[in-house]
């Protein structure tokens, strides 16, 4: 079973840059999006064979998530379950017989870490939510989690230490999520791979120079480790400042 996740940084803009071509080439059973920046009805996608699930922010042109799934789920839940955190369309959970699939767009701590408290509240609620789900069945969680966990996960760790996405608090919070029973699937298969990034600034020719960050993830319940077949970063796919990431599992819906 194949899963793809992509922060499209505005789906309407990405559609003008080859989104549909990339969508069909990547050929996923589940295709998860973050930062769709859409309200209901603002776009119509013709995706034969897929069911579409959308979660929009109350604020127009901001945040938002989606999952396109080949199989109808048993249940669908929008949000993390905390009203004050659920106004920005950041999470969708689909339930199947054998697993849950979750897509998440984690809040950015922003310049000067001015939104760090909100970010850490989200992290705690997200972690607790995944732990509750994992009591029932394995969880696959993906998305732009807005943190580079280790120095290997960004090109220039030194000057970025303490900045949004590489602060001590955010890195420790991500570590707590892994310690709660989840595997960073890419690092599980590629523990020493350098230069593996999923986001590049639009400034300073960052993508051309591969001066990036790995902040887009597929996490899986530790119980699924033996079923991980592949975890990839598709840096050749353009259309956003992020590229898609994918996971292949020996799993049945």
N, C-alpha and C positions, 0 to 999 in steps of 0.2 A: 504494500500500500504506500502511495506516494503523497506527501504533504509539501506544499509550498507556502511561504510567507513573504510578503513584500510590503514595505512602506512606500506607497506610491506618491506621497507628497502632493496630493491633489489628483484625484482620479481623472477628472476632466482634462487636466493638462497632460497627464500621462497617456491618455487615450490619443492625444495628438502626436505622441512620440512612440507609437508602436505597441501600446499595452496589449491589444487583442492578439497580435501576432505572437508576442511573448507568452501570453496566457496559454494559447493552444500549443505552442512548442514545448512548454514545460509540462503539460499534460498530467495534471495532478488529480488525485481523487478528492483532495481538499485543497482549495486555494484561498488563503487568508490574506486580507489586506488591512493595513493601518494607514491613518491619516488620509482618509478618503475625501475629507472636506466637503461632504455632501449632505443635503437635506433630502428627505423622502421625495421621490419623484423628479429629482433634478437630472437624472441620467437613466437611460434604459439600456441594459446590456443584453444582447442576444447570445446566450451561452447554452446551446442545446445540451441537454443531459444533466444540467446542474440546477440545483435548488439554491436560491439566493437569500441570504440573511444579512440584514443591515442594521447597524446601530449608529445613530447620528448624535452629534452634540447639539445642545440647545442653542449654542452660539453658531450662527451661520458661518460657513467657510472655515470650519475649525475641527480638528481632530477627526474622530469617526473611524469605525471598523466595519469589516464585512467578512463573511465566509461564503464561498461557493462550494457546494458539496454534491457529489454524485448520488449519494444515498440519503433518503429522508431520515432525519434523526428521530429518536424517541422523544426528546424534549429539547427546547431551546430556552436559554436564559440570557438576558441582556444585562450587563453591568456586573459589578463586584458584590452588590448586595448592601451597599452603604449609601443612603440617599445623597449625602453631601459630596460623595465622590463620583456619583453616577450621572452627572449632568453633562459629561463631555464625550459620551459614546465610546468608551475606551475598551470594552470587553464583551465578547460573545462566547457562550459555552454551548456546544452541541453534545448531546448524549447518544451513545450507541450501545449495543448489547455488550461489547467488550471493552469500551474505553470512553473517555471524554476527550474532546478536542476543544481547546481554548485559544482564542486569539486575543492579544493584549497590546495596547499602545500606552506604555508607561509615561506618566507626566515627566516633562523635562524640568530639571531643577532650575534652569535658566541662569543667565549671567549674574554673577555675584551670589549664586545659590539662593536667590530671593524666594524661590518656590520649593526649597528643600523640604520644609516641614510638610507641605501638601504631598510632595513626592514620597516621603517616608511613610506617611499615613496610607497612601495608596499601596506601597510595597507590603506593609503589614497586612492590610485587608486582602490583597492578592495572594499572599502566602497562606493566610488562614483559609481562604476559599479553596485553593488548590489542595491543601491538606485535608479539608473536609471531603472534597470530591474523591481523593485518593483512598479514602476509607472504603468506598464502594467498588471502585474499579480503577485500573491504571489511567493516568492522565498524560496527554500530550499537550503542551502549552507552547505557543509560539508568538513572535511579534517583535516589535521594536521596543526593547526593554530599557533603552536609553542609559546603558552603562557598559563600559569596557571593564571587564572583571579584573584582568591581570595586565601587567605591563606588555605582555606578548600580544594583547588585543588592541593595541593602537600604535601608530608609527612613532609618535613623539611623547612618550609617557612623562618625561622630566618636566617640560614646561607646562603640561596639562594637569599635573598633580594638584588636586584641590579644586579644579574646575568642574563645572557641571558635566556629569557623565563619567568623571574619574575622581570624584571626591572620596575620602575615606568612608564617609557615611553610606554613600551609595554602593560602594564596592562591598562593604561589610554586609549591607542589606541583601545584596545578591548572593553573597556567600551563605547567609542564613537560609535563603530559599533553597540552595543546593543541599544544605545540611538537613533540610526538612524532608529529604527523600527524593530529590530530583537530580537528573543527570543532564549536564550540558553536552548534548549529543555530538556536536562538532568537535569539542575538545576531547571527548571520550575516544573518538576515532583518530583524531589528529592532535595529540597532546603537545607536540613541539613545532607545529607548522607556524611559520612566521609570515608576515605580509598578507594574512587572510583577513580582509576587511569587508564590511558590508555598507559603510557610509563614508562619504567624502564631502568635505566642504565644497561649495561652489567657488570658493576663493583660491587664489594662488596655484591654479592648475593642480589642485590636490588629487583629483582622480587620475589625471595623466601621470602624476608622479607616485601614485599609490600611497599617498600620505593620508591614510584613512583610520577608521575605527571599526571594530567588530562589536556592534550593539544590537544586532538582530539575531535572534536565537530560536532554536528548537530545544525545549526541555522535555524530558520524559521521566515518568516514574522509574525509579531504580529497577523495579521488577521487569522493565522492558529492555534492559541493557543487552541481553543475549539476542534480542530480536532486531537490533539496529543493523541495518544492511549498508546504509550510506547516509552521509550528511555532507552537503555541498553548499558552497557560496558561489553564486552565479554572477561573478563580477563583469562578465562580458555583456550582460543585459543592461541596457541603458533605459532612460525614460524617467528617471527619478534620481535624487541624490543618494538614494539607497539602491542596492541591488537585491534581487530575490535570494532567499536561502531555502534549502529543501532538505527533507528527511525521508528516507525509505525504511519502512518497518515490515517485518514478517508478521502481518496482522490481518485479521478479517474484521470487517464492520458488522 
